[in-house]
Amino acid sequence: MAIHEVYQTPAGMTDELRSHLRVEGNCILGTVNDDGSPHLTELLFMLDEQDRPLLPTPHTTRKYRNLLARPVATFFVSFRETSGWVSCTGPVELATGAEAERLNQSIRDHLLTDAGHATIGKLLGAHEDTTIIINPERWMSWNGSGLMERIVELGGDVEAHPASTWFKNLAGE
């Protein structure tokens, strides 16, 4: 049985994905530990003009050490508003020195407000001395655009039960 189109993950960067990524600021970065296990961290990022994710980080982190030893990473962003995601995997470059300082400043300028620069920006600027540059070999994505139609086809009543009611609030609030 073939996978239903609702679950298919198209490959490739599109203008729509690019526009979503340009307004996002957080991603999950996956690197590989010495024992082969995945190491996942949440980071700030910015997409550059060549569609490469740029991620600032201190050189003292495990992700940095992992990338020195195994220079490949996976980048993942979830789009809550459109019930979708995008990811890419590829070799990385590690920018340091003046280049990292310039790139990291441009990332902060892209993401932070004046208040952000006056507060968290100072912390980030003091510690993030490296920029991870991912050179994507393949982009993959998925969006929930066909979910409602498929649920209705299967007999689901999305009018009586809107998406906001589907999952339990596990925090108990």
OpenMM code with the backbone's topology and positions (N, CA, C; nanometers):
from openmm import Vec3, app, unit

residues = "MET ALA ILE HIS GLU VAL TYR GLN THR PRO ALA GLY MET THR ASP GLU LEU ARG SER HIS LEU ARG VAL GLU GLY ASN CYS ILE LEU GLY THR VAL ASN ASP ASP GLY SER PRO HIS LEU THR GLU LEU LEU PHE MET LEU ASP GLU GLN ASP ARG PRO LEU LEU PRO THR PRO HIS THR THR ARG LYS TYR ARG ASN LEU LEU ALA ARG PRO VAL ALA THR PHE PHE VAL SER PHE ARG GLU THR SER GLY TRP VAL SER CYS THR GLY PRO VAL GLU LEU ALA THR GLY ALA GLU ALA GLU ARG LEU ASN GLN SER ILE ARG ASP HIS LEU LEU THR ASP ALA GLY HIS ALA THR ILE GLY LYS LEU LEU GLY ALA HIS GLU ASP THR THR ILE ILE ILE ASN PRO GLU ARG TRP MET SER TRP ASN GLY SER GLY LEU MET GLU ARG ILE VAL GLU LEU GLY GLY ASP VAL GLU ALA HIS PRO ALA SER THR TRP PHE LYS ASN LEU ALA GLY GLU".split()
positions = [
    Vec3(0.0846, -0.1178, 0.0000),
    Vec3(0.0000, 0.0000, 0.0000),
    Vec3(0.0893, 0.1243, 0.0000),
    Vec3(0.0618, 0.2155, -0.0891),
    Vec3(0.1409, 0.3386, -0.1005),
    Vec3(0.1068, 0.4345, 0.0130),
    Vec3(0.2033, 0.5165, 0.0483),
    Vec3(0.1802, 0.6170, 0.1518),
    Vec3(0.0824, 0.7215, 0.0977),
    Vec3(-0.0149, 0.7588, 0.1789),
    Vec3(-0.1141, 0.8585, 0.1375),
    Vec3(-0.0451, 0.9931, 0.1179),
    Vec3(-0.0932, 1.0711, 0.0222),
    Vec3(-0.0299, 1.1997, -0.0102),
    Vec3(-0.0238, 1.2949, 0.1082),
    Vec3(-0.1151, 1.2807, 0.2053),
    Vec3(-0.1128, 1.3656, 0.3248),
    Vec3(0.0181, 1.3475, 0.4016),
    Vec3(0.0772, 1.2276, 0.3922),
    Vec3(0.2004, 1.1982, 0.4654),
    Vec3(0.3271, 1.2140, 0.3821),
    Vec3(0.3152, 1.2439, 0.2548),
    Vec3(0.4329, 1.2544, 0.1698),
    Vec3(0.5145, 1.3786, 0.2038),
    Vec3(0.6453, 1.3662, 0.1890),
    Vec3(0.7358, 1.4773, 0.2195),
    Vec3(0.8083, 1.5205, 0.0929),
    Vec3(0.7630, 1.6307, 0.0329),
    Vec3(0.8299, 1.6780, -0.0881),
    Vec3(0.9722, 1.7248, -0.0592),
    Vec3(1.0570, 1.7115, -0.1583),
    Vec3(1.1955, 1.7562, -0.1446),
    Vec3(1.2145, 1.8853, -0.2224),
    Vec3(1.3092, 1.9641, -0.1768),
    Vec3(1.3464, 2.0854, -0.2479),
    Vec3(1.3025, 2.2117, -0.1772),
    Vec3(1.3801, 2.3166, -0.1976),
    Vec3(1.3479, 2.4482, -0.1428),
    Vec3(1.2496, 2.5162, -0.2373),
    Vec3(1.1483, 2.5787, -0.1791),
    Vec3(1.0506, 2.6533, -0.2585),
    Vec3(1.0438, 2.7965, -0.2060),
    Vec3(0.9834, 2.8843, -0.2840),
    Vec3(0.9650, 3.0224, -0.2383),
    Vec3(0.8805, 3.0267, -0.1117),
    Vec3(0.7803, 2.9379, -0.1029),
    Vec3(0.6947, 2.9344, 0.0163),
    Vec3(0.7753, 2.8950, 0.1403),
    Vec3(0.8575, 2.7909, 0.1288),
    Vec3(0.9409, 2.7498, 0.2424),
    Vec3(1.0386, 2.8599, 0.2804),
    Vec3(1.0998, 2.9198, 0.1798),
    Vec3(1.1959, 3.0270, 0.2037),
    Vec3(1.1296, 3.1412, 0.2810),
    Vec3(1.0080, 3.1794, 0.2417),
    Vec3(0.9403, 3.2894, 0.3111),
    Vec3(0.9054, 3.2506, 0.4542),
    Vec3(0.8686, 3.1246, 0.4778),
    Vec3(0.8439, 3.0792, 0.6155),
    Vec3(0.9724, 3.0854, 0.6982),
    Vec3(1.0830, 3.0383, 0.6413),
    Vec3(1.2094, 3.0358, 0.7150),
    Vec3(1.2628, 3.1757, 0.7443),
    Vec3(1.2342, 3.2703, 0.6598),
    Vec3(1.2829, 3.4072, 0.6807),
    Vec3(1.2160, 3.4750, 0.8001),
    Vec3(1.1016, 3.4232, 0.8453),
    Vec3(1.0334, 3.4839, 0.9603),
    Vec3(1.0411, 3.3957, 1.0849),
    Vec3(1.1162, 3.2881, 1.0787),
    Vec3(1.1375, 3.2024, 1.1950),
    Vec3(1.2710, 3.2385, 1.2584),
    Vec3(1.2866, 3.2032, 1.3857),
    Vec3(1.4113, 3.2334, 1.4534),
    Vec3(1.4713, 3.1177, 1.5297),
    Vec3(1.3934, 3.0113, 1.5520),
    Vec3(1.4421, 2.8975, 1.6297),
    Vec3(1.4394, 2.7714, 1.5449),
    Vec3(1.5392, 2.6877, 1.5659),
    Vec3(1.5466, 2.5602, 1.4954),
    Vec3(1.5995, 2.4541, 1.5911),
    Vec3(1.5912, 2.3314, 1.5468),
    Vec3(1.6570, 2.2202, 1.6149),
    Vec3(1.7744, 2.1790, 1.5262),
    Vec3(1.8909, 2.1675, 1.5864),
    Vec3(2.0109, 2.1232, 1.5159),
    Vec3(2.0450, 1.9836, 1.5644),
    Vec3(2.0680, 1.8934, 1.4708),
    Vec3(2.1101, 1.7580, 1.5041),
    Vec3(2.2530, 1.7343, 1.4591),
    Vec3(2.3363, 1.6903, 1.5534),
    Vec3(2.4731, 1.6492, 1.5229),
    Vec3(2.4896, 1.5067, 1.5743),
    Vec3(2.6062, 1.4471, 1.5523),
    Vec3(2.6295, 1.3084, 1.5916),
    Vec3(2.7378, 1.3035, 1.6986),
    Vec3(2.7031, 1.2415, 1.8122),
    Vec3(2.7983, 1.2227, 1.9222),
    Vec3(2.9031, 1.1175, 1.8863),
    Vec3(3.0088, 1.1099, 1.9671),
    Vec3(3.1161, 1.0123, 1.9458),
    Vec3(3.0648, 0.8691, 1.9403),
    Vec3(2.9618, 0.8373, 2.0200),
    Vec3(2.9089, 0.7008, 2.0234),
    Vec3(2.8057, 0.6742, 1.9140),
    Vec3(2.7834, 0.7705, 1.8247),
    Vec3(2.6884, 0.7538, 1.7151),
    Vec3(2.5469, 0.7982, 1.7464),
    Vec3(2.5221, 0.8335, 1.8712),
    Vec3(2.3877, 0.8787, 1.9086),
    Vec3(2.3660, 1.0230, 1.8626),
    Vec3(2.2396, 1.0607, 1.8421),
    Vec3(2.2130, 1.1988, 1.8005),
    Vec3(2.2246, 1.2965, 1.9165),
    Vec3(2.2690, 1.4158, 1.8852),
    Vec3(2.2727, 1.5259, 1.9821),
    Vec3(2.1852, 1.6363, 1.9239),
    Vec3(2.0755, 1.6696, 1.9928),
    Vec3(1.9804, 1.7693, 1.9450),
    Vec3(1.9826, 1.8907, 2.0356),
    Vec3(1.9852, 2.0089, 1.9752),
    Vec3(1.9814, 2.1327, 2.0521),
    Vec3(1.8952, 2.2345, 1.9788),
    Vec3(1.8338, 2.3221, 2.0569),
    Vec3(1.7569, 2.4316, 1.9982),
    Vec3(1.8476, 2.5532, 1.9876),
    Vec3(1.8435, 2.6178, 1.8723),
    Vec3(1.9307, 2.7322, 1.8462),
    Vec3(1.8559, 2.8410, 1.7709),
    Vec3(1.9097, 2.9612, 1.7785),
    Vec3(1.8655, 3.0685, 1.6907),
    Vec3(1.9279, 3.0449, 1.5535),
    Vec3(1.8648, 3.0970, 1.4498),
    Vec3(1.9218, 3.0823, 1.3158),
    Vec3(1.8718, 3.1937, 1.2249),
    Vec3(1.9381, 3.2037, 1.1132),
    Vec3(1.8950, 3.2908, 1.0041),
    Vec3(1.9323, 3.2210, 0.8737),
    Vec3(1.8475, 3.2320, 0.7741),
    Vec3(1.8765, 3.1775, 0.6421),
    Vec3(1.9493, 3.2845, 0.5604),
    Vec3(2.0629, 3.2478, 0.4993),
    Vec3(2.1350, 3.3472, 0.4195),
    Vec3(2.0841, 3.3492, 0.2751),
    Vec3(2.1452, 3.4307, 0.1913),
    Vec3(2.1007, 3.4488, 0.0530),
    Vec3(2.1160, 3.3224, -0.0306),
    Vec3(2.2026, 3.2305, 0.0103),
    Vec3(2.2213, 3.1039, -0.0614),
    Vec3(2.1382, 2.9911, -0.0003),
    Vec3(2.0384, 3.0264, 0.0812),
    Vec3(1.9515, 2.9285, 0.1494),
    Vec3(2.0297, 2.8380, 0.2434),
    Vec3(2.1348, 2.8917, 0.3032),
    Vec3(2.2115, 2.8157, 0.4021),
    Vec3(2.1710, 2.8622, 0.5414),
    Vec3(2.1338, 2.7696, 0.6297),
    Vec3(2.1082, 2.8087, 0.7682),
    Vec3(2.2387, 2.8498, 0.8368),
    Vec3(2.2341, 2.9634, 0.9063),
    Vec3(2.3468, 3.0144, 0.9850),
    Vec3(2.3061, 3.0087, 1.1310),
    Vec3(2.3877, 2.9446, 1.2143),
    Vec3(2.3534, 2.9237, 1.3544),
    Vec3(2.4699, 2.9649, 1.4436),
    Vec3(2.4516, 3.0657, 1.5279),
    Vec3(2.5590, 3.1066, 1.6186),
    Vec3(2.5706, 3.0108, 1.7377),
    Vec3(2.6934, 2.9879, 1.7829),
    Vec3(2.7148, 2.9011, 1.8989),
    Vec3(2.8516, 2.9304, 1.9607),
    Vec3(2.8676, 2.9027, 2.0891),
    Vec3(3.0014, 2.9091, 2.1484),
    Vec3(3.0866, 2.7903, 2.0999),
    Vec3(3.2169, 2.8082, 2.0943),
    Vec3(3.3057, 2.6994, 2.0526),
    Vec3(3.3239, 2.5953, 2.1629),
    Vec3(3.2696, 2.6196, 2.2805),
    Vec3(3.2860, 2.5291, 2.3945),
    Vec3(3.1759, 2.4236, 2.4036),
    Vec3(3.0854, 2.4188, 2.3067),
    Vec3(2.9693, 2.3303, 2.3162),
    Vec3(2.9965, 2.1923, 2.2574),
    Vec3(2.9136, 2.0977, 2.2977),
    Vec3(2.9222, 1.9628, 2.2422),
    Vec3(2.8933, 1.9650, 2.0921),
    Vec3(2.7942, 2.0432, 2.0492),
    Vec3(2.7618, 2.0475, 1.9058),
    Vec3(2.8836, 2.0913, 1.8243),
    Vec3(2.9578, 2.1886, 1.8754),
    Vec3(3.0786, 2.2349, 1.8060),
    Vec3(3.1812, 2.1214, 1.7976),
    Vec3(3.2052, 2.0530, 1.9101),
    Vec3(3.3009, 1.9412, 1.9101),
    Vec3(3.2544, 1.8311, 1.8143),
    Vec3(3.1234, 1.8019, 1.8163),
    Vec3(3.0700, 1.7008, 1.7247),
    Vec3(3.0946, 1.7399, 1.5791),
    Vec3(3.0736, 1.8678, 1.5477),
    Vec3(3.0898, 1.9128, 1.4092),
    Vec3(3.2361, 1.9174, 1.3662),
    Vec3(3.3266, 1.9415, 1.4587),
    Vec3(3.4694, 1.9318, 1.4256),
    Vec3(3.5054, 1.7885, 1.3865),
    Vec3(3.4514, 1.6922, 1.4611),
    Vec3(3.4824, 1.5511, 1.4369),
    Vec3(3.4036, 1.4936, 1.3192),
    Vec3(3.2786, 1.5355, 1.3043),
    Vec3(3.1889, 1.4843, 1.2004),
    Vec3(3.1129, 1.6032, 1.1421),
    Vec3(3.1664, 1.6672, 1.0406),
    Vec3(3.1115, 1.7947, 0.9918),
    Vec3(2.9870, 1.7805, 0.9038),
    Vec3(2.8822, 1.7251, 0.9612),
    Vec3(2.7526, 1.7154, 0.8943),
    Vec3(2.6450, 1.7388, 0.9998),
    Vec3(2.5367, 1.8042, 0.9595),
    Vec3(2.4305, 1.8353, 1.0555),
    Vec3(2.2948, 1.8305, 0.9869),
    Vec3(2.1923, 1.8142, 1.0702),
    Vec3(2.0537, 1.8244, 1.0253),
    Vec3(1.9903, 1.9428, 1.0953),
    Vec3(1.9132, 2.0169, 1.0205),
    Vec3(1.8454, 2.1393, 1.0642),
    Vec3(1.6956, 2.1142, 1.0506),
    Vec3(1.6176, 2.1507, 1.1536),
    Vec3(1.4729, 2.1242, 1.1533),
    Vec3(1.3990, 2.2438, 1.2111),
    Vec3(1.2932, 2.2867, 1.1425),
    Vec3(1.2076, 2.3955, 1.1905),
    Vec3(1.0631, 2.3501, 1.1797),
    Vec3(0.9888, 2.3685, 1.2875),
    Vec3(0.8456, 2.3386, 1.2903),
    Vec3(0.7676, 2.4682, 1.2745),
    Vec3(0.6688, 2.4667, 1.1849),
    Vec3(0.5825, 2.5829, 1.1632),
    Vec3(0.4486, 2.5566, 1.2304),
    Vec3(0.4292, 2.6110, 1.3481),
    Vec3(0.3057, 2.5864, 1.4219),
    Vec3(0.1822, 2.6387, 1.3486),
    Vec3(0.1927, 2.7557, 1.2883),
    Vec3(0.0759, 2.8173, 1.2251),
    Vec3(0.0263, 2.7393, 1.1045),
    Vec3(0.1138, 2.6709, 1.0341),
    Vec3(0.0718, 2.5973, 0.9151),
    Vec3(0.0778, 2.4465, 0.9354),
    Vec3(0.0988, 2.4014, 1.0569),
    Vec3(0.1086, 2.2579, 1.0858),
    Vec3(0.2055, 2.1893, 0.9908),
    Vec3(0.3238, 2.2434, 0.9810),
    Vec3(0.4216, 2.1845, 0.8915),
    Vec3(0.5623, 2.1948, 0.9457),
    Vec3(0.6569, 2.1459, 0.8678),
    Vec3(0.7971, 2.1510, 0.9064),
    Vec3(0.8848, 2.1513, 0.7815),
    Vec3(1.0097, 2.1860, 0.8007),
    Vec3(1.1108, 2.1798, 0.6961),
    Vec3(1.2415, 2.1338, 0.7598),
    Vec3(1.3191, 2.0563, 0.6847),
    Vec3(1.4498, 2.0138, 0.7347),
    Vec3(1.5480, 2.0054, 0.6186),
    Vec3(1.6735, 2.0099, 0.6544),
    Vec3(1.7794, 1.9855, 0.5565),
    Vec3(1.8949, 1.9187, 0.6293),
    Vec3(1.9750, 1.8479, 0.5523),
    Vec3(2.0965, 1.7861, 0.6032),
    Vec3(2.2079, 1.8180, 0.5051),
    Vec3(2.3260, 1.8401, 0.5599),
    Vec3(2.4382, 1.8667, 0.4719),
    Vec3(2.5662, 1.8905, 0.5488),
    Vec3(2.6757, 1.9016, 0.4752),
    Vec3(2.8042, 1.9305, 0.5382),
    Vec3(2.8042, 2.0718, 0.5962),
    Vec3(2.8870, 2.0914, 0.6967),
    Vec3(2.8931, 2.2222, 0.7627),
    Vec3(3.0309, 2.2846, 0.7485),
    Vec3(3.0296, 2.4159, 0.7571),
    Vec3(3.1509, 2.4949, 0.7732),
    Vec3(3.1385, 2.5609, 0.9093),
    Vec3(3.2498, 2.5803, 0.9764),
    Vec3(3.2508, 2.6496, 1.1045),
    Vec3(3.3271, 2.7801, 1.0878),
    Vec3(3.2539, 2.8903, 1.0889),
    Vec3(3.3172, 3.0218, 1.0784),
    Vec3(3.3614, 3.0656, 1.2172),
    Vec3(3.4802, 3.1234, 1.2248),
    Vec3(3.5337, 3.1729, 1.3519),
    Vec3(3.5894, 3.3133, 1.3296),
    Vec3(3.6375, 3.3733, 1.4361),
    Vec3(3.7036, 3.5030, 1.4260),
    Vec3(3.6124, 3.6129, 1.3753),
    Vec3(3.6691, 3.7014, 1.2933),
    Vec3(3.5955, 3.8182, 1.2438),
    Vec3(3.4749, 3.7781, 1.1593),
    Vec3(3.4883, 3.6694, 1.0823),
    Vec3(3.3749, 3.6253, 1.0002),
    Vec3(3.2575, 3.5836, 1.0883),
    Vec3(3.2842, 3.5050, 1.1928),
    Vec3(3.1774, 3.4639, 1.2842),
    Vec3(3.1182, 3.5841, 1.3563),
    Vec3(3.2025, 3.6764, 1.3968),
    Vec3(3.1536, 3.7965, 1.4649),
    Vec3(3.0567, 3.8734, 1.3748),
    Vec3(3.0933, 3.8888, 1.2473),
    Vec3(3.0079, 3.9600, 1.1517),
    Vec3(2.8770, 3.8838, 1.1272),
    Vec3(2.8870, 3.7524, 1.1041),
    Vec3(2.7669, 3.6719, 1.0785),
    Vec3(2.6744, 3.6696, 1.1996),
    Vec3(2.7317, 3.6487, 1.3180),
    Vec3(2.6492, 3.6418, 1.4387),
    Vec3(2.5818, 3.7749, 1.4679),
    Vec3(2.6509, 3.8847, 1.4412),
    Vec3(2.5882, 4.0162, 1.4597),
    Vec3(2.4713, 4.0330, 1.3625),
    Vec3(2.4885, 3.9873, 1.2397),
    Vec3(2.3788, 3.9999, 1.1427),
    Vec3(2.2600, 3.9126, 1.1826),
    Vec3(2.2864, 3.7976, 1.2428),
    Vec3(2.1777, 3.7117, 1.2917),
    Vec3(2.1037, 3.7818, 1.4051),
    Vec3(2.1790, 3.8391, 1.4997),
    Vec3(2.1141, 3.9116, 1.6100),
    Vec3(2.0362, 4.0316, 1.5574),
    Vec3(2.0920, 4.1045, 1.4619),
    Vec3(2.0211, 4.2191, 1.4041),
    Vec3(1.8912, 4.1751, 1.3375),
    Vec3(1.8933, 4.0598, 1.2751),
    Vec3(1.7747, 4.0064, 1.2074),
    Vec3(1.6664, 3.9649, 1.3072),
    Vec3(1.7072, 3.9088, 1.4203),
    Vec3(1.6119, 3.8474, 1.5132),
    Vec3(1.5697, 3.9350, 1.6304),
    Vec3(1.6569, 4.0230, 1.6777),
    Vec3(1.6324, 4.0914, 1.8045),
    Vec3(1.5759, 4.2320, 1.7871),
    Vec3(1.4907, 4.2681, 1.8806),
    Vec3(1.4419, 4.4053, 1.8918),
    Vec3(1.5491, 4.4889, 1.9616),
    Vec3(1.5238, 4.6190, 1.9750),
    Vec3(1.6164, 4.7036, 2.0515),
    Vec3(1.6284, 4.6524, 2.1946),
    Vec3(1.5153, 4.6132, 2.2541),
    Vec3(1.5180, 4.5587, 2.3903),
    Vec3(1.5966, 4.4278, 2.3949),
    Vec3(1.5826, 4.3466, 2.2909),
    Vec3(1.6581, 4.2218, 2.2837),
    Vec3(1.8076, 4.2458, 2.2737),
    Vec3(1.8473, 4.3455, 2.1946),
    Vec3(1.9900, 4.3799, 2.1846),
    Vec3(2.0441, 4.4277, 2.3191),
    Vec3(1.9622, 4.5018, 2.3941),
    Vec3(2.0060, 4.5586, 2.5220),
    Vec3(2.0130, 4.4543, 2.6332),
    Vec3(1.9572, 4.3354, 2.6097),
    Vec3(1.9528, 4.2331, 2.7146),
    Vec3(2.0171, 4.1031, 2.6656),
    Vec3(1.9378, 4.0149, 2.6100),
    Vec3(1.9880, 3.8837, 2.5673),
    Vec3(2.0969, 3.8976, 2.4608),
    Vec3(2.0900, 4.0031, 2.3808),
    Vec3(2.1928, 4.0256, 2.2789),
    Vec3(2.3314, 4.0408, 2.3381),
    Vec3(2.3393, 4.1018, 2.4558),
    Vec3(2.4694, 4.1175, 2.5227),
    Vec3(2.5259, 3.9811, 2.5631),
    Vec3(2.4390, 3.8945, 2.6161),
    Vec3(2.4820, 3.7602, 2.6547),
    Vec3(2.5261, 3.6806, 2.5319),
    Vec3(2.4433, 3.6819, 2.4285),
    Vec3(2.4773, 3.6079, 2.3071),
    Vec3(2.6073, 3.6590, 2.2465),
    Vec3(2.6222, 3.7900, 2.2380),
    Vec3(2.7426, 3.8487, 2.1804),
    Vec3(2.8687, 3.8165, 2.2584),
    Vec3(2.8557, 3.7996, 2.3888),
    Vec3(2.9720, 3.7703, 2.4728),
    Vec3(3.0183, 3.6252, 2.4612),
    Vec3(2.9297, 3.5348, 2.4221),
    Vec3(2.9637, 3.3925, 2.4255),
    Vec3(2.9643, 3.3232, 2.2898),
    Vec3(2.8836, 3.3688, 2.1957),
    Vec3(2.8749, 3.3008, 2.0665),
    Vec3(2.9856, 3.3512, 1.9738),
    Vec3(3.0911, 3.2700, 1.9625),
    Vec3(3.2094, 3.3099, 1.8864),
    Vec3(3.2304, 3.2275, 1.7596),
    Vec3(3.1323, 3.1451, 1.7271),
    Vec3(3.1401, 3.0578, 1.6109),
    Vec3(3.0067, 3.0635, 1.5372),
    Vec3(3.0096, 3.0462, 1.4058),
    Vec3(2.8862, 3.0333, 1.3286),
    Vec3(2.8890, 2.9005, 1.2550),
    Vec3(2.7846, 2.8216, 1.2756),
    Vec3(2.7667, 2.6971, 1.2013),
    Vec3(2.6965, 2.7341, 1.0706),
    Vec3(2.7552, 2.6953, 0.9598),
    Vec3(2.6972, 2.7210, 0.8277),
    Vec3(2.6662, 2.5852, 0.7654),
    Vec3(2.5383, 2.5574, 0.7470),
    Vec3(2.4986, 2.4297, 0.6873),
    Vec3(2.4826, 2.4485, 0.5367),
    Vec3(2.5455, 2.3614, 0.4604),
    Vec3(2.5334, 2.3609, 0.3142),
    Vec3(2.4380, 2.2478, 0.2757),
    Vec3(2.3087, 2.2793, 0.2631),
    Vec3(2.2082, 2.1740, 0.2440),
    Vec3(2.2303, 2.0935, 0.1159),
    Vec3(2.2273, 1.9626, 0.1311),
    Vec3(2.2310, 1.8747, 0.0146),
    Vec3(2.0901, 1.8402, -0.0295),
    Vec3(1.9960, 1.8458, 0.0653),
    Vec3(1.8574, 1.8145, 0.0337),
    Vec3(1.7666, 1.8811, 0.1361),
    Vec3(1.6632, 1.9453, 0.0865),
    Vec3(1.5584, 2.0007, 0.1719),
    Vec3(1.4388, 1.9071, 0.1655),
    Vec3(1.3744, 1.8865, 0.2791),
    Vec3(1.2492, 1.8106, 0.2849),
    Vec3(1.1498, 1.8927, 0.3647),
    Vec3(1.0213, 1.8748, 0.3338),
    Vec3(0.9197, 1.9512, 0.4055),
    Vec3(0.7883, 1.8751, 0.4070),
    Vec3(0.7003, 1.9219, 0.4915),
    Vec3(0.5643, 1.8681, 0.4993),
    Vec3(0.4757, 1.9786, 0.5518),
    Vec3(0.3526, 1.9831, 0.5034),
    Vec3(0.2567, 2.0758, 0.5630),
    Vec3(0.1223, 2.0072, 0.5744),
    Vec3(0.0416, 2.0575, 0.6630),
    Vec3(-0.0871, 1.9958, 0.6934),
    Vec3(-0.2008, 2.0426, 0.6062),
    Vec3(-0.1700, 2.0945, 0.4872),
    Vec3(-0.2753, 2.1538, 0.4048),
    Vec3(-0.3851, 2.0548, 0.3675),
    Vec3(-0.3555, 1.9275, 0.3536),
    Vec3(-0.4581, 1.8304, 0.3159),
    Vec3(-0.5181, 1.7537, 0.4315),
    Vec3(-0.4778, 1.7865, 0.5536),
    Vec3(-0.5241, 1.7088, 0.6687),
    Vec3(-0.6749, 1.7137, 0.6885),
    Vec3(-0.7320, 1.8323, 0.6897),
    Vec3(-0.8749, 1.8448, 0.7182),
    Vec3(-0.9588, 1.7691, 0.6155),
    Vec3(-0.9231, 1.7830, 0.4879),
    Vec3(-0.9976, 1.7131, 0.3837),
    Vec3(-0.9904, 1.5619, 0.4035),
    Vec3(-0.8727, 1.5122, 0.4357),
    Vec3(-0.8563, 1.3676, 0.4553),
    Vec3(-0.9320, 1.3210, 0.5786),
    Vec3(-0.9312, 1.3985, 0.6858),
    Vec3(-1.0062, 1.3614, 0.8063),
    Vec3(-1.1547, 1.3521, 0.7742),
    Vec3(-1.2063, 1.4477, 0.6975),
    Vec3(-1.3480, 1.4453, 0.6579),
    Vec3(-1.3763, 1.3232, 0.5708),
    Vec3(-1.2855, 1.2912, 0.4765),
    Vec3(-1.3014, 1.1712, 0.3930),
    Vec3(-1.3140, 1.0458, 0.4784),
    Vec3(-1.2428, 1.0437, 0.5902),
    Vec3(-1.2434, 0.9268, 0.6791),
    Vec3(-1.3585, 0.9300, 0.7794),
    Vec3(-1.4464, 1.0302, 0.7683),
    Vec3(-1.5635, 1.0372, 0.8558),
    Vec3(-1.5464, 1.1249, 0.9776),
    Vec3(-1.4362, 1.1953, 0.9894),
    Vec3(-1.4151, 1.2842, 1.1036),
    Vec3(-1.4988, 1.4106, 1.0911),
    Vec3(-1.5501, 1.4584, 1.2017),
    Vec3(-1.6338, 1.5791, 1.2040),
    Vec3(-1.5512, 1.6955, 1.2579),
    Vec3(-1.4809, 1.7637, 1.1681),
    Vec3(-1.3917, 1.8713, 1.2095),
    Vec3(-1.4662, 1.9988, 1.2476),
    Vec3(-1.5923, 2.0098, 1.2086),
    Vec3(-1.6706, 2.1269, 1.2514),
    Vec3(-1.7146, 2.1118, 1.3962),
    Vec3(-1.7580, 1.9925, 1.4336),
    Vec3(-1.7992, 1.9682, 1.5723),
    Vec3(-1.6789, 1.9575, 1.6651),
    Vec3(-1.5666, 1.9161, 1.6103),
    Vec3(-1.4452, 1.8949, 1.6904),
    Vec3(-1.3274, 1.9662, 1.6240),
    Vec3(-1.3116, 2.0986, 1.6446),
    Vec3(-1.2009, 2.1716, 1.5820),
    Vec3(-1.0651, 2.1230, 1.6338),
    Vec3(-0.9626, 2.1496, 1.5558),
    Vec3(-0.8276, 2.1014, 1.5870),
    Vec3(-0.7813, 2.1399, 1.7271),
    Vec3(-0.8261, 2.2533, 1.7771),
    Vec3(-0.7834, 2.2974, 1.9107),
    Vec3(-0.8338, 2.2053, 2.0217),
    Vec3(-0.9253, 2.1134, 1.9898),
    Vec3(-0.9809, 2.0225, 2.0914),
    Vec3(-0.9274, 1.8805, 2.0801),
    Vec3(-0.8376, 1.8536, 1.9893),
    Vec3(-0.7958, 1.7168, 1.9605),
    Vec3(-0.7017, 1.6554, 2.0630),
    Vec3(-0.6206, 1.7340, 2.1268),
    Vec3(-0.5189, 1.6784, 2.2159),
    Vec3(-0.5402, 1.7251, 2.3585),
    Vec3(-0.5068, 1.6380, 2.4514),
    Vec3(-0.5176, 1.6712, 2.5934),
    Vec3(-0.4136, 1.7759, 2.6305),
    Vec3(-0.4473, 1.8569, 2.7281),
    Vec3(-0.3507, 1.9500, 2.7857),
    Vec3(-0.2778, 1.8730, 2.8950),
    Vec3(-0.1625, 1.8227, 2.8649),
    Vec3(-0.0896, 1.7368, 2.9585),
    Vec3(-0.0339, 1.8128, 3.0776),
    Vec3(-0.0301, 1.9449, 3.0680),
    Vec3(0.0157, 2.0251, 3.1815),
    Vec3(-0.0959, 2.0416, 3.2841),
    Vec3(-0.2171, 2.0038, 3.2462),
    Vec3(-0.3290, 2.0114, 3.3390),
    Vec3(-0.3819, 2.1513, 3.3603),
    Vec3(-0.3485, 2.2422, 3.2728),
    Vec3(-0.3944, 2.3809, 3.2881),
    Vec3(-0.5267, 2.4020, 3.2183),
] * unit.nanometer
topology = app.Topology()
chain = topology.addChain("A")
for resn in residues:
    res = topology.addResidue(resn, chain)
    for name in ("N", "CA", "C"):
        topology.addAtom(name, app.Element.getBySymbol(name[0]), res)
